[in-house]
């Protein structure tokens, strides 16, 4: 059975379909001619986590949902939003939920339990810190500026490539055998943020100074740059709590699902350098 024939009644709603993993999932499913709907404020119909009135129309005729929550499952009220959404989805006829979760976050684990306790089939993808935060997120500007200051101790993190997450997500969204499974998704080795920056600097040939700073200094710097308070609170939580060593191990979720090793940070660097994202002139 090919994907096009097999999926005529199994449309997938991709929440955060323009984000780091959602856009990659959407691209892969489109290449397979799988019917999808992008769940975003600019989608048609629009979907907005902050406006429950948009949820029902976005869920119409949807068999499976890929759930990414903005800005993060760790923010206050996330579990209540996930609970309301899963209830709406089940009432709308959705049969399968795939949740992208965060590794080492108690609040995210509460959201996982909400999805597990729903009446739908579920799969949890519990991911470590994205490699793409260095190339598509809030760490890009410091890299281009040649100076990275973070409130992170000398703790290793198994950075995961968002392309690996997307490959895993597409597999569990479209293939049988992953119902009621939780997969921990990490890269293949531990790197401190300082080591990661050093590898990027070496590959780009651009000097990047790394400095470990206090939480207070980091908050002050973000405030000076005009970062909204809710994002400052989230980032300081992630750096101070989640980066306390609890995630300093590698997991085999990528290999479980895909039958291959996850992408190494060096390979992420190689393809990012080739893309020109880190070019400063």
Secondary structure in CASP SS format (residue, H / E / C, confidence):
PFRMAT SS
TARGET T0000
AUTHOR 0000-0000-0000
METHOD secondary structure of the structure
MODEL  1
X C 1.00
X C 1.00
X H 1.00
X H 1.00
X H 1.00
X H 1.00
X C 1.00
X C 1.00
X C 1.00
X C 1.00
X C 1.00
X E 1.00
X E 1.00
X E 1.00
X E 1.00
X C 1.00
X C 1.00
X C 1.00
X C 1.00
X H 1.00
X H 1.00
X H 1.00
X H 1.00
X H 1.00
X H 1.00
X H 1.00
X H 1.00
X H 1.00
X H 1.00
X H 1.00
X H 1.00
X C 1.00
X C 1.00
X C 1.00
X C 1.00
X E 1.00
X E 1.00
X E 1.00
X E 1.00
X C 1.00
X C 1.00
X C 1.00
X C 1.00
X C 1.00
X C 1.00
X C 1.00
X C 1.00
X E 1.00
X C 1.00
X C 1.00
X E 1.00
X H 1.00
X H 1.00
X H 1.00
X H 1.00
X H 1.00
X H 1.00
X H 1.00
X H 1.00
X C 1.00
X C 1.00
X C 1.00
X C 1.00
X E 1.00
X E 1.00
X E 1.00
X E 1.00
X C 1.00
X C 1.00
X C 1.00
X C 1.00
X C 1.00
X C 1.00
X C 1.00
X C 1.00
X C 1.00
X C 1.00
X H 1.00
X H 1.00
X H 1.00
X H 1.00
X H 1.00
X H 1.00
X H 1.00
X H 1.00
X H 1.00
X H 1.00
X H 1.00
X H 1.00
X H 1.00
X H 1.00
X C 1.00
X C 1.00
X C 1.00
X C 1.00
X E 1.00
X E 1.00
X E 1.00
X E 1.00
X E 1.00
X E 1.00
X E 1.00
X C 1.00
X C 1.00
X C 1.00
X H 1.00
X H 1.00
X H 1.00
X H 1.00
X H 1.00
X H 1.00
X H 1.00
X H 1.00
X H 1.00
X H 1.00
X H 1.00
X C 1.00
X C 1.00
X C 1.00
X C 1.00
X E 1.00
X E 1.00
X E 1.00
X E 1.00
X E 1.00
X E 1.00
X E 1.00
X C 1.00
X C 1.00
X E 1.00
X H 1.00
X H 1.00
X H 1.00
X H 1.00
X C 1.00
X C 1.00
X C 1.00
X C 1.00
X C 1.00
X H 1.00
X H 1.00
X H 1.00
X H 1.00
X H 1.00
X H 1.00
X C 1.00
X E 1.00
X E 1.00
X E 1.00
X E 1.00
X C 1.00
X C 1.00
X C 1.00
X C 1.00
X C 1.00
X C 1.00
X E 1.00
X C 1.00
X C 1.00
X E 1.00
X C 1.00
X H 1.00
X H 1.00
X H 1.00
X H 1.00
X H 1.00
X H 1.00
X H 1.00
X H 1.00
X H 1.00
X H 1.00
X H 1.00
X H 1.00
X H 1.00
X C 1.00
X C 1.00
X C 1.00
X C 1.00
X C 1.00
X C 1.00
X E 1.00
X E 1.00
X E 1.00
X E 1.00
X E 1.00
X C 1.00
X C 1.00
X C 1.00
X C 1.00
X C 1.00
X E 1.00
X C 1.00
X H 1.00
X H 1.00
X H 1.00
X H 1.00
X H 1.00
X H 1.00
X H 1.00
X H 1.00
X H 1.00
X H 1.00
X H 1.00
X H 1.00
X C 1.00
X C 1.00
X C 1.00
X C 1.00
X E 1.00
X E 1.00
X E 1.00
X E 1.00
X C 1.00
X C 1.00
X H 1.00
X H 1.00
X H 1.00
X H 1.00
X H 1.00
X H 1.00
X H 1.00
X H 1.00
X H 1.00
X H 1.00
X C 1.00
X C 1.00
X C 1.00
X C 1.00
X H 1.00
X H 1.00
X H 1.00
X H 1.00
X H 1.00
X H 1.00
X H 1.00
X H 1.00
X H 1.00
X H 1.00
X H 1.00
X H 1.00
X H 1.00
X H 1.00
X C 1.00
X C 1.00
X C 1.00
X C 1.00
X C 1.00
X C 1.00
X C 1.00
X C 1.00
X C 1.00
X C 1.00
X H 1.00
X H 1.00
X H 1.00
X H 1.00
X H 1.00
X H 1.00
X C 1.00
X C 1.00
X C 1.00
X C 1.00
X C 1.00
X C 1.00
X H 1.00
X H 1.00
X H 1.00
X H 1.00
X H 1.00
X H 1.00
X H 1.00
X H 1.00
X H 1.00
X H 1.00
X H 1.00
X C 1.00
X C 1.00
X C 1.00
X C 1.00
X C 1.00
X C 1.00
END
